[in-house]
Amino acid sequence: MGYRLGINLGFAINKYIEPEVWTRIVRQDLGLGYVQFVADLLNPFWPQEYIDDQIKRINAAAKEHQITVESIFSSTFTRVNHLMNPDEEARKFWLRWFKSFLDIGRRLGVRNGGSHFGIMTFDTYDNPDKRRFIMDEGIKGWQELSFYARDAGYDCLIFEPMSVPREMANTIEETRELISRVNARCGVPLKICLDVGHAPHPSQRDPYPWIENLAADSPVIHLQQTVLHKSNHAPFTEEMNKTGIITREKVMEAVKKAGCTDALFAFEISHREHWDTDFRIIQDLKESVDYFRAVITE
């Protein structure tokens, strides 16, 4: 399919939650046709009757505004231990949660979906035996989901490299190892949701080697402006670009060097509730789209 410019719907949480509103914003205000849907807008824990009604509204609004819901992902409220929870019963109901989440994605017509890999508690991480056990449990959980995703018609599952060792994949090498272990027995392959602002390990803070090494295995790439040693999820405005380390030219150079030819580039930009930013959200997103539209066109 080539390169596609879209947006992660985390920007809509508590601001533009109505399907008729966010679809209009994405198409009319931002000029985008692709989105990565997030669980915070439709959580599998909610009553099935409500989920069914929301899916009807989303599909109708997406059709009206010619929006493709290409991917589905967990988000802020669901950044929890899930498949690496020390409690066996908790791991079981999070497996059920993910299967229900994949069912939602199937009904929205998505190609891929996922989350972060899982987060260990400190008690687990600090104990080598517990750490090995929970790692194996996480691997098995993702493998089980991969077969469920295959039967639901997904192309692949995706996970996002995160910030610290107990969150998993905080180095390029660990990211590759996780993929290799899960894909040793899978229904559909586990791939990466790469974030150009995530370069967490102190020895790997330059984001561009991450792109060069992992973009070829990333059907979804999150776009955000940031500075060294942080993950700011800032917009690509003239002001932020003056101090930010992410440039469209260097991102695309690294993507092409990686051999990536097919990816959804999804803006993952956050505006916390603050007087200085709450009234410029759409303006900042539009400026960000315009910035990257110079290098990514459908």
Backbone as CSV, one residue per row, in Angstrom:
resi,resn,N_x,N_y,N_z,CA_x,CA_y,CA_z,C_x,C_y,C_z
1,MET,0.814,-1.218,0.000,0.000,0.000,0.000,0.849,1.269,0.000
2,GLY,2.112,1.172,0.379,2.950,2.365,0.410,2.851,3.116,1.723
3,TYR,3.282,4.364,1.728,3.244,5.199,2.923,1.890,5.893,3.028
4,ARG,1.338,5.906,4.262,0.048,6.556,4.511,0.178,7.442,5.749
5,LEU,-0.408,8.605,5.702,-0.372,9.529,6.828,-1.710,9.468,7.564
6,GLY,-1.644,9.269,8.867,-2.862,9.156,9.662,-2.640,9.674,11.068
7,ILE,-3.516,9.261,11.981,-3.414,9.767,13.352,-3.905,8.733,14.349
8,ASN,-3.202,8.638,15.463,-3.642,7.850,16.612,-4.705,8.655,17.347
9,LEU,-5.816,8.003,17.686,-6.943,8.738,18.251,-6.798,9.052,19.732
10,GLY,-5.606,8.886,20.272,-5.380,9.341,21.639,-5.658,10.826,21.796
11,PHE,-5.518,11.590,20.717,-5.782,13.028,20.797,-7.237,13.317,21.125
12,ALA,-8.128,12.359,20.849,-9.563,12.582,21.017,-10.072,12.243,22.421
13,ILE,-9.244,11.553,23.219,-9.700,11.110,24.543,-10.140,12.299,25.391
14,ASN,-11.335,12.236,25.879,-12.032,13.218,26.724,-12.274,14.551,26.026
15,LYS,-11.880,14.662,24.738,-12.034,15.923,24.006,-13.007,15.810,22.839
16,TYR,-12.818,14.769,22.038,-13.626,14.596,20.829,-14.047,13.138,20.723
17,ILE,-14.741,12.640,21.746,-15.007,11.207,21.818,-16.135,10.762,20.893
18,GLU,-16.990,11.682,20.454,-18.124,11.307,19.616,-17.627,10.868,18.232
19,PRO,-18.019,9.683,17.767,-17.551,9.216,16.454,-17.819,10.213,15.333
20,GLU,-18.962,10.886,15.382,-19.305,11.849,14.340,-18.400,13.075,14.387
21,VAL,-17.820,13.333,15.547,-16.950,14.501,15.715,-15.520,14.178,15.291
22,TRP,-14.955,13.086,15.832,-13.547,12.831,15.502,-13.359,12.450,14.036
23,THR,-14.342,11.790,13.448,-14.211,11.486,12.020,-14.244,12.762,11.186
24,ARG,-15.094,13.706,11.577,-15.154,14.983,10.852,-13.852,15.748,10.998
25,ILE,-13.298,15.770,12.212,-12.035,16.474,12.448,-10.913,15.852,11.616
26,VAL,-10.818,14.528,11.651,-9.741,13.838,10.934,-9.804,14.135,9.444
27,ARG,-11.008,14.076,8.865,-11.125,14.279,7.430,-11.149,15.758,7.036
28,GLN,-12.031,16.539,7.652,-12.238,17.917,7.190,-11.191,18.888,7.712
29,ASP,-10.829,18.768,8.988,-9.874,19.715,9.563,-8.423,19.324,9.287
30,LEU,-8.152,18.026,9.316,-6.767,17.578,9.181,-6.450,17.046,7.790
31,GLY,-7.459,16.696,7.034,-7.223,16.179,5.694,-6.614,14.794,5.676
32,LEU,-6.934,13.978,6.691,-6.403,12.624,6.799,-7.496,11.594,6.541
33,GLY,-7.074,10.401,6.119,-8.042,9.355,5.831,-7.813,8.066,6.594
34,TYR,-6.800,8.039,7.483,-6.463,6.818,8.214,-6.326,7.114,9.707
35,VAL,-6.806,6.182,10.540,-6.676,6.358,11.984,-6.243,5.048,12.636
36,GLN,-5.601,5.201,13.781,-5.364,4.087,14.696,-6.302,4.301,15.876
37,PHE,-7.299,3.450,15.999,-8.301,3.563,17.052,-7.701,3.121,18.384
38,VAL,-8.176,3.692,19.505,-7.615,3.355,20.815,-8.693,2.868,21.776
39,ALA,-8.280,1.992,22.681,-9.209,1.341,23.600,-9.882,2.314,24.552
40,ASP,-9.258,3.455,24.809,-9.863,4.414,25.721,-11.171,4.980,25.165
41,LEU,-11.377,4.865,23.857,-12.623,5.336,23.255,-13.699,4.255,23.222
42,LEU,-13.276,3.006,23.360,-14.249,1.901,23.359,-13.601,0.703,24.039
43,ASN,-13.791,0.631,25.354,-13.099,-0.360,26.176,-13.892,-1.668,26.234
44,PRO,-13.261,-2.801,25.957,-13.965,-4.086,26.015,-14.595,-4.403,27.372
45,PHE,-14.173,-3.724,28.440,-14.789,-3.936,29.747,-16.214,-3.381,29.802
46,TRP,-16.579,-2.522,28.874,-17.887,-1.876,28.903,-18.983,-2.837,28.451
47,PRO,-20.252,-2.549,28.764,-21.352,-3.439,28.389,-21.425,-3.669,26.881
48,GLN,-21.745,-4.902,26.487,-21.757,-5.264,25.075,-22.759,-4.444,24.276
49,GLU,-23.889,-4.134,24.874,-24.895,-3.353,24.165,-24.353,-1.970,23.783
50,TYR,-23.599,-1.370,24.694,-23.004,-0.060,24.407,-21.927,-0.187,23.330
51,ILE,-21.107,-1.231,23.433,-20.067,-1.459,22.423,-20.691,-1.623,21.041
52,ASP,-21.762,-2.411,20.954,-22.426,-2.630,19.663,-22.926,-1.320,19.071
53,ASP,-23.523,-0.484,19.916,-24.043,0.798,19.440,-22.921,1.713,18.961
54,GLN,-21.815,1.745,19.716,-20.689,2.591,19.325,-20.064,2.122,18.010
55,ILE,-19.947,0.813,17.821,-19.374,0.294,16.574,-20.236,0.714,15.386
56,LYS,-21.546,0.658,15.537,-22.429,1.107,14.452,-22.199,2.578,14.131
57,ARG,-22.083,3.401,15.189,-21.860,4.837,14.979,-20.499,5.087,14.338
58,ILE,-19.468,4.384,14.807,-18.126,4.575,14.245,-18.100,4.193,12.773
59,ASN,-18.650,3.029,12.444,-18.627,2.581,11.052,-19.422,3.514,10.147
60,ALA,-20.545,4.015,10.639,-21.352,4.931,9.826,-20.618,6.250,9.610
61,ALA,-20.020,6.786,10.673,-19.310,8.064,10.560,-18.045,7.912,9.718
62,ALA,-17.357,6.785,9.879,-16.146,6.552,9.086,-16.491,6.444,7.609
63,LYS,-17.595,5.794,7.304,-18.018,5.686,5.907,-18.373,7.053,5.336
64,GLU,-19.086,7.858,6.114,-19.492,9.185,5.648,-18.285,10.065,5.334
65,HIS,-17.261,9.977,6.177,-16.095,10.851,6.008,-14.926,10.142,5.319
66,GLN,-15.173,8.935,4.830,-14.146,8.180,4.097,-12.872,7.999,4.932
67,ILE,-13.092,7.494,6.147,-12.007,7.220,7.081,-11.774,5.710,7.137
68,THR,-10.530,5.294,7.030,-10.152,3.889,7.206,-9.598,3.705,8.611
69,VAL,-10.257,2.853,9.401,-9.721,2.485,10.711,-8.759,1.326,10.464
70,GLU,-7.478,1.648,10.335,-6.502,0.651,9.891,-5.934,-0.176,11.025
71,SER,-5.865,0.400,12.222,-5.185,-0.261,13.335,-5.957,0.021,14.619
72,ILE,-5.747,-0.831,15.607,-6.387,-0.644,16.914,-5.335,-0.873,17.991
73,PHE,-5.340,-0.032,19.038,-4.243,-0.062,19.996,-4.743,0.322,21.381
74,SER,-4.069,-0.189,22.410,-4.355,0.273,23.766,-3.792,1.678,23.933
75,SER,-4.107,2.321,25.069,-3.698,3.717,25.195,-3.433,4.057,26.648
76,THR,-3.644,5.299,27.029,-3.225,5.797,28.341,-3.841,5.010,29.489
77,PHE,-5.154,4.841,29.477,-5.838,4.200,30.602,-5.566,2.696,30.658
78,THR,-5.079,2.141,29.556,-4.840,0.701,29.502,-3.349,0.378,29.477
79,ARG,-2.527,1.300,29.936,-1.087,1.056,30.060,-0.844,0.416,31.430
80,VAL,-1.130,-0.881,31.484,-1.117,-1.611,32.754,-0.313,-2.898,32.585
81,ASN,-0.248,-3.716,33.641,0.568,-4.931,33.618,0.056,-5.967,32.615
82,HIS,-1.232,-6.051,32.443,-1.988,-7.006,31.632,-1.322,-8.383,31.514
83,LEU,-0.710,-8.774,30.407,-0.246,-10.147,30.212,0.968,-10.500,31.052
84,MET,1.517,-9.526,31.788,2.640,-9.810,32.678,2.266,-9.512,34.130
85,ASN,0.979,-9.525,34.392,0.503,-9.344,35.764,0.931,-10.545,36.608
86,PRO,1.392,-10.334,37.841,1.817,-11.468,38.668,0.665,-12.377,39.079
87,ASP,-0.564,-11.899,38.997,-1.741,-12.665,39.381,-2.238,-13.465,38.177
88,GLU,-2.287,-14.777,38.311,-2.710,-15.637,37.195,-4.112,-15.304,36.717
89,GLU,-5.033,-15.054,37.652,-6.403,-14.730,37.256,-6.454,-13.417,36.481
90,ALA,-5.619,-12.463,36.883,-5.578,-11.194,36.159,-5.068,-11.410,34.726
91,ARG,-4.050,-12.258,34.567,-3.559,-12.538,33.213,-4.654,-13.170,32.359
92,LYS,-5.464,-14.037,32.968,-6.543,-14.686,32.226,-7.591,-13.686,31.767
93,PHE,-7.994,-12.770,32.674,-9.039,-11.855,32.194,-8.488,-10.799,31.253
94,TRP,-7.174,-10.520,31.319,-6.610,-9.622,30.314,-6.485,-10.309,28.960
95,LEU,-6.270,-11.607,28.952,-6.331,-12.331,27.685,-7.726,-12.219,27.082
96,ARG,-8.742,-12.367,27.929,-10.125,-12.218,27.436,-10.354,-10.792,26.949
97,TRP,-9.798,-9.824,27.668,-9.941,-8.414,27.269,-9.347,-8.202,25.880
98,PHE,-8.141,-8.717,25.656,-7.501,-8.533,24.354,-8.273,-9.229,23.240
99,LYS,-8.823,-10.394,23.525,-9.607,-11.077,22.497,-10.858,-10.263,22.153
100,SER,-11.490,-9.702,23.168,-12.648,-8.835,22.909,-12.233,-7.579,22.151
101,PHE,-11.050,-7.063,22.479,-10.519,-5.888,21.788,-10.265,-6.205,20.314
102,LEU,-9.697,-7.385,20.059,-9.483,-7.802,18.678,-10.807,-7.998,17.949
103,ASP,-11.834,-8.447,18.670,-13.160,-8.567,18.060,-13.695,-7.197,17.643
104,ILE,-13.484,-6.196,18.491,-13.895,-4.835,18.146,-13.163,-4.384,16.886
105,GLY,-11.857,-4.622,16.849,-11.083,-4.246,15.677,-11.565,-4.932,14.412
106,ARG,-11.883,-6.215,14.520,-12.396,-6.952,13.364,-13.653,-6.293,12.816
107,ARG,-14.531,-5.857,13.710,-15.794,-5.234,13.292,-15.579,-3.826,12.730
108,LEU,-14.418,-3.238,13.020,-14.081,-1.930,12.454,-13.263,-2.064,11.169
109,GLY,-12.869,-3.302,10.827,-12.150,-3.543,9.586,-10.657,-3.288,9.635
110,VAL,-10.044,-3.418,10.819,-8.631,-3.075,10.951,-7.736,-4.160,10.365
111,ARG,-6.470,-3.804,10.096,-5.475,-4.739,9.569,-4.582,-5.302,10.670
112,ASN,-4.351,-4.508,11.731,-3.463,-4.948,12.805,-3.899,-4.303,14.117
113,GLY,-3.383,-4.827,15.215,-3.721,-4.257,16.514,-2.781,-4.757,17.588
114,GLY,-2.776,-4.064,18.727,-1.901,-4.493,19.795,-1.822,-3.528,20.953
115,SER,-0.636,-3.478,21.574,-0.454,-2.761,22.830,1.046,-2.694,23.103
116,HIS,1.414,-2.213,24.294,2.765,-2.471,24.769,2.836,-3.951,25.150
117,PHE,4.032,-4.498,25.305,4.168,-5.938,25.497,3.610,-6.390,26.849
118,GLY,3.749,-5.542,27.850,3.362,-5.861,29.214,4.337,-5.187,30.162
119,ILE,3.938,-5.004,31.405,4.794,-4.334,32.385,4.930,-5.217,33.622
120,MET,6.146,-5.494,34.013,6.382,-6.245,35.241,6.290,-5.327,36.455
121,THR,5.808,-5.861,37.553,5.923,-5.131,38.811,7.382,-5.162,39.254
122,PHE,7.742,-4.298,40.194,9.112,-4.314,40.706,9.413,-5.621,41.433
123,ASP,8.432,-6.157,42.159,8.650,-7.416,42.863,8.993,-8.528,41.876
124,THR,8.308,-8.541,40.727,8.612,-9.536,39.698,9.970,-9.282,39.075
125,TYR,10.226,-8.048,38.671,11.457,-7.732,37.951,12.695,-7.962,38.810
126,ASP,12.593,-7.686,40.100,13.753,-7.788,40.987,14.084,-9.229,41.385
127,ASN,13.208,-10.161,41.050,13.428,-11.575,41.381,13.666,-12.346,40.085
128,PRO,14.892,-12.853,39.853,15.208,-13.511,38.568,14.258,-14.649,38.212
129,ASP,13.857,-15.455,39.194,12.961,-16.582,38.915,11.570,-16.087,38.509
130,LYS,11.057,-15.116,39.251,9.748,-14.555,38.902,9.804,-13.865,37.548
131,ARG,10.918,-13.181,37.287,11.065,-12.467,36.017,11.023,-13.444,34.840
132,ARG,11.758,-14.538,34.944,11.761,-15.539,33.874,10.375,-16.139,33.674
133,PHE,9.692,-16.420,34.788,8.367,-17.026,34.704,7.385,-16.087,34.010
134,ILE,7.351,-14.824,34.436,6.403,-13.874,33.852,6.759,-13.578,32.399
135,MET,8.035,-13.555,32.073,8.427,-13.387,30.676,7.861,-14.525,29.828
136,ASP,7.991,-15.747,30.315,7.442,-16.888,29.581,5.925,-16.781,29.465
137,GLU,5.270,-16.336,30.526,3.818,-16.171,30.486,3.409,-15.108,29.466
138,GLY,4.176,-14.009,29.420,3.885,-12.968,28.439,4.046,-13.470,27.015
139,ILE,5.103,-14.240,26.778,5.332,-14.823,25.453,4.155,-15.710,25.068
140,LYS,3.747,-16.589,25.974,2.641,-17.502,25.689,1.342,-16.744,25.457
141,GLY,1.138,-15.671,26.220,-0.077,-14.875,26.042,-0.151,-14.256,24.656
142,TRP,0.954,-13.657,24.210,0.970,-13.055,22.876,0.832,-14.109,21.788
143,GLN,1.416,-15.272,22.015,1.268,-16.348,21.031,-0.190,-16.790,20.931
144,GLU,-0.857,-16.926,22.062,-2.276,-17.284,22.035,-3.092,-16.233,21.284
145,LEU,-2.793,-14.962,21.534,-3.505,-13.897,20.841,-3.221,-13.907,19.341
146,SER,-2.022,-14.337,18.957,-1.681,-14.341,17.531,-2.550,-15.325,16.753
147,PHE,-2.901,-16.440,17.359,-3.774,-17.400,16.687,-5.218,-16.884,16.657
148,TYR,-5.612,-16.201,17.725,-6.946,-15.597,17.737,-7.035,-14.511,16.660
149,ALA,-5.977,-13.725,16.529,-5.945,-12.672,15.512,-5.977,-13.259,14.111
150,ARG,-5.284,-14.356,13.908,-5.309,-15.019,12.592,-6.739,-15.399,12.213
151,ASP,-7.451,-15.998,13.158,-8.815,-16.431,12.872,-9.762,-15.250,12.678
152,ALA,-9.382,-14.086,13.225,-10.199,-12.883,13.068,-9.849,-12.098,11.811
153,GLY,-8.853,-12.568,11.053,-8.519,-11.930,9.787,-7.473,-10.845,9.850
154,TYR,-6.707,-10.783,10.928,-5.653,-9.771,11.052,-4.429,-10.143,10.218
155,ASP,-3.704,-9.123,9.770,-2.420,-9.354,9.099,-1.323,-9.666,10.103
156,CYS,-1.367,-8.991,11.262,-0.325,-9.159,12.278,-0.795,-8.516,13.571
157,LEU,-0.074,-8.788,14.649,-0.197,-8.044,15.896,0.992,-7.094,15.990
158,ILE,0.857,-6.055,16.798,1.943,-5.089,16.960,2.120,-4.754,18.439
159,PHE,3.361,-4.446,18.818,3.609,-3.961,20.181,4.603,-2.809,20.104
160,GLU,4.562,-1.948,21.119,5.376,-0.732,21.109,6.535,-0.841,22.096
161,PRO,7.773,-0.673,21.643,8.901,-0.606,22.571,8.691,0.519,23.589
162,MET,9.035,0.236,24.844,8.691,1.170,25.904,9.922,1.704,26.633
163,SER,9.711,2.226,27.868,10.649,3.165,28.463,11.756,2.560,29.315
164,VAL,11.442,1.538,30.098,12.393,0.990,31.060,12.377,-0.532,30.958
165,PRO,13.381,-1.221,31.510,13.463,-2.674,31.335,12.205,-3.439,31.743
166,ARG,11.554,-3.068,32.830,10.378,-3.842,33.246,9.169,-3.601,32.348
167,GLU,9.223,-2.548,31.501,8.167,-2.323,30.521,8.426,-3.049,29.208
168,MET,9.604,-3.580,29.063,9.973,-4.402,27.914,10.382,-3.575,26.689
169,ALA,11.361,-4.130,25.985,11.802,-3.604,24.686,12.362,-2.187,24.777
170,ASN,13.189,-1.932,25.774,13.787,-0.599,25.875,15.128,-0.510,25.162
171,THR,15.500,-1.598,24.455,16.648,-1.558,23.554,16.255,-2.191,22.224
172,ILE,17.019,-1.887,21.192,16.770,-2.472,19.873,16.918,-3.985,19.939
173,GLU,17.945,-4.445,20.647,18.209,-5.881,20.722,17.085,-6.620,21.449
174,GLU,16.585,-6.042,22.546,15.505,-6.694,23.286,14.225,-6.721,22.454
175,THR,13.991,-5.671,21.684,12.824,-5.636,20.818,12.865,-6.782,19.820
176,ARG,14.010,-6.992,19.202,14.155,-8.088,18.247,14.005,-9.451,18.925
177,GLU,14.521,-9.575,20.124,14.426,-10.845,20.847,12.977,-11.197,21.152
178,LEU,12.186,-10.206,21.573,10.777,-10.467,21.864,10.040,-10.927,20.616
179,ILE,10.281,-10.256,19.505,9.648,-10.658,18.248,10.023,-12.095,17.900
180,SER,11.306,-12.405,18.035,11.778,-13.741,17.676,11.135,-14.810,18.552
181,ARG,11.023,-14.550,19.842,10.471,-15.554,20.750,8.983,-15.781,20.499
182,VAL,8.229,-14.719,20.309,6.791,-14.879,20.048,6.570,-15.560,18.698
183,ASN,7.319,-15.130,17.695,7.084,-15.630,16.342,7.620,-17.038,16.102
184,ALA,8.278,-17.613,17.106,8.686,-19.010,16.999,7.472,-19.927,16.936
185,ARG,6.344,-19.449,17.435,5.080,-20.213,17.343,3.937,-19.202,17.318
186,CYS,3.487,-18.862,16.128,2.474,-17.803,16.034,1.448,-18.103,14.947
187,GLY,0.282,-17.497,15.093,-0.739,-17.569,14.061,-0.500,-16.512,13.007
188,VAL,-0.447,-15.259,13.444,0.043,-14.160,12.614,1.283,-13.610,13.308
189,PRO,2.202,-13.012,12.582,3.443,-12.541,13.213,3.216,-11.357,14.150
190,LEU,4.033,-11.280,15.175,4.106,-10.090,16.013,5.095,-9.130,15.385
191,LYS,4.666,-7.897,15.151,5.541,-6.868,14.610,5.573,-5.681,15.565
192,ILE,6.089,-4.550,15.122,6.374,-3.425,16.008,5.486,-2.238,15.673
193,CYS,5.082,-1.528,16.688,4.513,-0.187,16.513,5.613,0.773,16.964
194,LEU,6.431,1.191,16.021,7.597,2.014,16.336,7.179,3.458,16.596
195,ASP,7.787,4.081,17.578,7.550,5.495,17.875,8.853,6.246,17.654
196,VAL,8.846,7.258,16.786,10.094,7.962,16.457,10.651,8.726,17.650
197,GLY,9.856,8.920,18.695,10.336,9.620,19.882,10.750,8.704,21.004
198,HIS,10.613,7.388,20.810,11.015,6.432,21.840,12.425,5.948,21.554
199,ALA,13.368,6.375,22.334,14.733,5.856,22.305,15.178,5.801,23.762
200,PRO,14.631,4.852,24.521,14.660,4.955,25.980,15.970,4.621,26.667
201,HIS,16.688,3.609,26.182,17.868,3.169,26.935,18.958,4.239,26.877
202,PRO,19.634,4.502,28.002,20.657,5.555,28.029,21.733,5.424,26.960
203,SER,22.014,4.207,26.516,23.040,4.011,25.493,22.468,4.066,24.073
204,GLN,21.140,4.230,23.961,20.490,4.226,22.642,19.494,5.384,22.533
205,ARG,19.878,6.561,22.963,18.970,7.693,22.995,18.767,8.365,21.629
206,ASP,19.633,8.095,20.680,19.455,8.636,19.339,18.308,7.870,18.672
207,PRO,17.205,8.539,18.287,16.053,7.804,17.754,16.258,7.244,16.354
208,TYR,17.178,7.786,15.600,17.281,7.386,14.192,17.815,5.974,13.984
209,PRO,18.779,5.474,14.787,19.135,4.057,14.656,17.965,3.119,14.944
210,TRP,17.061,3.512,15.842,15.865,2.713,16.086,15.051,2.588,14.801
211,ILE,14.891,3.705,14.113,14.115,3.682,12.868,14.822,2.831,11.823
212,GLU,16.122,3.031,11.680,16.874,2.290,10.672,16.833,0.785,10.923
213,ASN,16.831,0.390,12.198,16.875,-1.028,12.538,15.509,-1.696,12.593
214,LEU,14.443,-0.930,12.862,13.160,-1.560,13.160,12.004,-1.148,12.253
215,ALA,12.171,-0.122,11.446,11.054,0.359,10.637,10.542,-0.687,9.655
216,ALA,11.426,-1.541,9.171,11.003,-2.561,8.206,10.023,-3.551,8.824
217,ASP,10.027,-3.668,10.153,9.103,-4.563,10.857,7.993,-3.790,11.549
218,SER,7.735,-2.557,11.105,6.765,-1.678,11.769,5.671,-1.241,10.800
219,PRO,4.531,-1.928,10.791,3.429,-1.493,9.928,2.792,-0.191,10.375
220,VAL,3.028,0.195,11.641,2.559,1.477,12.163,3.743,2.188,12.809
221,ILE,3.938,3.461,12.460,5.012,4.269,13.025,4.404,5.528,13.626
222,HIS,4.568,5.718,14.932,4.040,6.899,15.605,4.945,8.101,15.369
223,LEU,4.324,9.218,15.076,5.053,10.465,14.854,4.794,11.427,15.998
224,GLN,5.848,11.983,16.560,5.755,12.994,17.609,7.032,13.820,17.577
225,GLN,6.933,15.050,18.028,8.126,15.878,18.199,8.606,15.734,19.635
226,THR,9.917,15.698,19.816,10.454,15.525,21.158,11.856,16.110,21.227
227,VAL,12.454,16.004,22.399,13.839,16.427,22.600,14.612,15.230,23.141
228,LEU,15.928,15.316,23.149,16.755,14.209,23.613,16.455,13.896,25.080
229,HIS,16.408,12.603,25.404,16.194,12.092,26.759,14.742,12.179,27.223
230,LYS,13.809,12.527,26.329,12.402,12.588,26.710,11.553,12.027,25.576
231,SER,10.274,11.823,25.885,9.291,11.469,24.860,8.123,12.424,25.059
232,ASN,8.195,13.591,24.408,7.274,14.677,24.714,5.909,14.561,24.053
233,HIS,5.817,13.828,22.968,4.572,13.733,22.200,4.037,15.126,21.871
234,ALA,4.956,15.984,21.458,4.611,17.368,21.106,4.266,17.446,19.616
235,PRO,3.560,18.498,19.215,3.226,18.674,17.800,4.423,19.174,16.989
236,PHE,4.312,19.069,15.669,5.354,19.566,14.774,5.014,20.993,14.339
237,THR,4.984,21.878,15.329,4.737,23.286,15.050,6.070,23.994,14.845
238,GLU,6.019,25.187,14.300,7.249,25.944,14.084,8.002,26.132,15.388
239,GLU,7.258,26.412,16.452,7.876,26.620,17.766,8.571,25.357,18.256
240,MET,7.873,24.214,18.208,8.434,22.967,18.716,9.555,22.440,17.820
241,ASN,9.469,22.686,16.541,10.496,22.194,15.624,11.843,22.900,15.810
242,LYS,11.839,24.074,16.429,13.085,24.802,16.655,13.999,24.051,17.622
243,THR,13.404,23.384,18.605,14.197,22.679,19.620,14.083,21.164,19.503
244,GLY,13.127,20.674,18.722,12.913,19.237,18.603,13.979,18.550,17.763
245,ILE,14.160,17.254,18.010,15.195,16.492,17.310,14.633,15.675,16.152
246,ILE,13.327,15.691,15.970,12.704,14.910,14.906,12.439,15.814,13.700
247,THR,12.994,15.446,12.566,12.710,16.170,11.332,12.143,15.205,10.307
248,ARG,11.272,15.697,9.468,10.623,14.841,8.466,11.649,14.233,7.513
249,GLU,12.648,15.022,7.143,13.648,14.525,6.197,14.461,13.375,6.792
250,LYS,14.906,13.521,8.045,15.721,12.477,8.663,14.891,11.226,8.954
251,VAL,13.610,11.427,9.328,12.739,10.271,9.565,12.587,9.465,8.292
252,MET,12.263,10.119,7.184,12.020,9.397,5.947,13.308,8.796,5.383
253,GLU,14.412,9.475,5.588,15.706,8.919,5.166,15.986,7.611,5.905
254,ALA,15.732,7.609,7.234,15.967,6.417,8.042,14.980,5.308,7.690
255,VAL,13.718,5.678,7.436,12.698,4.695,7.055,13.089,3.990,5.760
256,LYS,13.512,4.768,4.788,13.889,4.179,3.499,15.170,3.361,3.622
257,LYS,16.084,3.814,4.452,17.319,3.061,4.682,17.013,1.705,5.306
258,ALA,15.951,1.666,6.135,15.547,0.419,6.785,14.944,-0.577,5.801
259,GLY,14.506,-0.077,4.656,13.835,-0.944,3.692,12.342,-1.018,3.907
260,CYS,11.803,-0.097,4.680,10.355,-0.039,4.920,9.671,0.629,3.730
261,THR,8.719,-0.066,3.128,8.004,0.483,1.968,6.500,0.578,2.181
262,ASP,6.008,0.051,3.313,4.565,0.019,3.565,4.328,0.296,5.045
263,ALA,3.784,1.466,5.372,3.563,1.810,6.781,2.527,2.910,6.914
264,LEU,1.789,2.846,8.022,0.917,3.939,8.432,1.705,4.822,9.388
265,PHE,1.942,6.068,9.000,2.591,7.050,9.875,1.494,7.783,10.633
266,ALA,1.362,7.470,11.917,0.241,7.973,12.711,0.738,8.972,13.753
267,PHE,0.262,10.204,13.670,0.619,11.194,14.685,0.110,10.726,16.043
268,GLU,1.006,10.742,17.042,0.610,10.457,18.421,1.009,11.670,19.251
269,ILE,0.152,12.660,19.233,0.438,13.963,19.831,-0.511,14.194,21.003
270,SER,0.044,14.624,22.128,-0.746,14.790,23.350,-0.812,16.255,23.757
271,HIS,-2.012,16.690,24.095,-2.219,18.021,24.678,-2.852,17.834,26.054
272,ARG,-2.069,18.063,27.078,-2.648,17.971,28.422,-3.569,19.159,28.669
273,GLU,-4.498,18.972,29.574,-5.474,20.007,29.857,-4.787,21.220,30.498
274,HIS,-4.612,22.268,29.713,-3.897,23.457,30.170,-4.360,24.640,29.334
275,TRP,-4.457,25.792,29.971,-4.935,26.987,29.264,-4.091,27.321,28.037
276,ASP,-2.796,27.019,28.104,-1.915,27.390,26.999,-2.106,26.516,25.759
277,THR,-2.702,25.330,25.940,-2.783,24.392,24.813,-4.187,23.921,24.469
278,ASP,-5.132,24.009,25.400,-6.436,23.385,25.205,-7.216,23.975,24.028
279,PHE,-6.908,25.191,23.657,-7.670,25.849,22.600,-6.918,25.905,21.272
280,ARG,-5.814,25.154,21.191,-5.042,25.147,19.947,-4.764,23.738,19.453
281,ILE,-5.529,22.760,19.952,-5.291,21.360,19.617,-5.383,21.127,18.114
282,ILE,-6.504,21.517,17.523,-6.701,21.272,16.095,-5.677,22.050,15.274
283,GLN,-5.400,23.267,15.685,-4.401,24.086,14.987,-3.039,23.394,14.991
284,ASP,-2.626,22.863,16.145,-1.330,22.188,16.246,-1.304,20.907,15.411
285,LEU,-2.407,20.166,15.431,-2.466,18.940,14.645,-2.419,19.253,13.152
286,LYS,-3.133,20.296,12.741,-3.141,20.668,11.332,-1.729,21.079,10.878
287,GLU,-1.035,21.837,11.708,0.323,22.257,11.363,1.250,21.044,11.274
288,SER,1.031,20.059,12.142,1.838,18.844,12.116,1.608,18.053,10.833
289,VAL,0.333,17.947,10.432,0.007,17.259,9.187,0.659,17.966,8.001
290,ASP,0.534,19.281,7.974,1.128,20.046,6.869,2.640,19.841,6.799
291,TYR,3.282,19.735,7.970,4.725,19.547,8.014,5.126,18.228,7.358
292,PHE,4.410,17.145,7.682,4.788,15.838,7.141,4.188,15.566,5.767
293,ARG,3.160,16.314,5.394,2.571,16.104,4.074,3.573,16.391,2.964
294,ALA,4.578,17.160,3.255,5.604,17.449,2.244,6.400,16.211,1.859
295,VAL,6.423,15.196,2.739,7.228,13.995,2.448,6.398,12.726,2.370
296,ILE,5.125,12.776,2.769,4.251,11.601,2.705,2.943,11.985,2.033
297,THR,2.714,11.464,0.856,1.454,11.697,0.151,0.872,10.353,-0.269
298,GLU,-0.440,10.268,-0.262,-1.087,9.039,-0.748,-1.393,9.196,-2.223
